[in-house]
Amino acid sequence: MYGGFIIGSVIEYVISLIGEWIFNIKWWDYSDMPFNINDRICIWFSIFWGLLAIYLMTHINPKVDRLIDKIPKKILKNTTIILTIFIFLDFLLTCFALKMFYVRLVNNYDLDIKGVDKYIETYNQMYENPKIKKFVDTHFSNEKMLKTFPNIKVTKKDGTIIWICDILKDIQPYYIRIFTPKIR
């Protein structure tokens, strides 16, 4: 039982760390929560995710297993390969979309984002291509990006954290905000 809590916490910590390393963003921030580790994980959310995992494993997973057992092995194998490729391509496309989104933000709002120097020139050149620009503007508009990542934040070179929703104020989220985190 405790293993689920620990594994979930490690996964949450690593995903947060990767987000900061690759994109220089913070998807979540537990700085106002007690018992947090580097603002990436906290005990209350670890308990929540652990309890949710226990529920899913005891109630939902057996039903999914029975459904999977009914699928012929050959179809299951091919479906698994196709889904794995799809998830990998989706990840790459999401990375591309986020970087293009940052380039657009940097250019349109004159932001000095930490870590953007390493890819801004490459993505600026790509964005100058009319076909790529049209594709990015159509499928990865500011509205779609902010609705996909509603709590996205970036860090300026001086260390200041900027909430993208504060820059793009005209875009309304698709959810009701229950609480507003404090910004240091």
N, C-alpha and C positions, 0 to 999 in steps of 0.2 A: 504494500500500500504506500509506504513512504517513498519507494522508488519512483512512483508516478509523480509525486510532488517534486522530487529532486530533478528528474528528467525534464519535466515541464519547465521548471525554473531555469535549468541550464539552456534549454532551447530558446526560451524567451530572452535570456541574457545574450546568447550568441546572435540571434536575429537582430536584436537592437544594436549590438556591436558591429555587425556586418553593414547594417543600414548607415551607421556613422562612417565606417571606413570607405564604403563604395560611393555613397551618395552625399555624405556629410549632412545627413538629416537625422532628426529624432522622431520616430513614429510614436513614441509614448515617453512620458517623463513622470517618474514616481518621486520626484524630489520633495513633494509635500506630504508624502505618505511615511508613516513610521516604519522602521526596520527595513529601509531600502538599501540596496547595494548598488552604488554608483548611479543611482537614479534609474536603473534599468529594470530591476525587479524589486518587489516588496512582498512581505509575508502574506498580506491579505489577498493579493491577486494570485499568489502561488497556491494558497489554500483554495481559492475559488476554482482555478484551473485544475487543481488536483481532484477536487470533488466532481467537477464536470467530467473529467477523464474517467473517474470511477463509474459515474452514471452511464456514460457512453459505452464503456467496456462491459458493464453488466446488463444493460438493457437494449442498447442499439446494436452493438457488435454481433451478438448471437443471431439477430434477424438478418443482418447483412451477410453473415457467414452462410446461413441457410439459403439465401438468395444466390450467392456465388456458387454454392455447391450444385445448384440446378443448372448452371451454365456449362455447356460442353467445354472440355479442357482446351481444345484447339481454338475455339472462339475466345475463350478467356485469355489465352496466351497472346493472341493477335491483338485483342483489345488492350491488354496491359502494355504491349509495345507501343501501340498507337497513342495511348494516353500518356505514357512516359515521354514520348517525343513531343506531344502537344504541350505538356507542362513545361518542358525544357524550352521550347520555342516561345511560349508565353512569358517565361522568365526573362529571356533575352529581349523580347519586344518591350516588356515593362521597363527593363534597364534603359533601353534606347529611348523610350517615351519619357522617362523621368529626366534623363540628361537633356533631351530636346526641350522639355518643359523648363528646366533650369536655364538653358541658353536663352529662351524666350523671356524669362523673368529678368535675367541679368541685363539683357539688351533693352527691354521695355521699361524697366524700373530702376535701372542703373544700380543694381545691387552688387556688392562686393562680397560674394559668397566664398567661404573657406573651401579650398580644394577645387574650385571651378577652373582654375588656371590650367590644370592638366588636360582638360578636354574641351575647353571653350572654342579654341581655334578650329579643331577638327569638326566640331558640331556646327560652328558658324558656317564653314565651307559647305557642309552637307545641307544646311538650311537654305543656302543661296540657290540650290538646285530647285527649280520650280516644281518638279514632280514630287520631290521629297517634302518641300514646304507645304504643298497642297495636301499630301497624305497626312503629315503631322498636324496641320491646322484642322483638318477634317476629323481625324480619329483621336487626336490627343489635344483637343482644345483646352483652354484654361478651365472651363467649366467642367469638362469630363475629368480632368486630372484632379481638380479640387474635390469633386464629388467622389472620386475613387479613393483619394487620400485626404479626407477632411481635416485631419489633425496634423498635417505635415508642417514641419518647422525646418528652417535652415539656419545655419550659424554663419554670421558674418566673420570676416577676418579678424575683427577686433574682439570677437567672442560673444557679441550680442546675438541673442536668439530672436528670429523673426518668424511669426506665424504667417503662413501664406494666406490664410483667410483674412488677415488684417490688411494685406496688400490688395487682394481681390475681393473687396467688400461687396461688390455688386452681385456676386454669386452666392445664392442662398443654398445652404446645405439641404440634403434630402432627409435629414433626421432631426429629431428634437433634442437639443442639448440639455442634458439633465443637470450637469454642473459645469462650470467654467474653471479650468485649472488656473492656479495662480502663476503668474509669470514673474520670475525674479528680475 
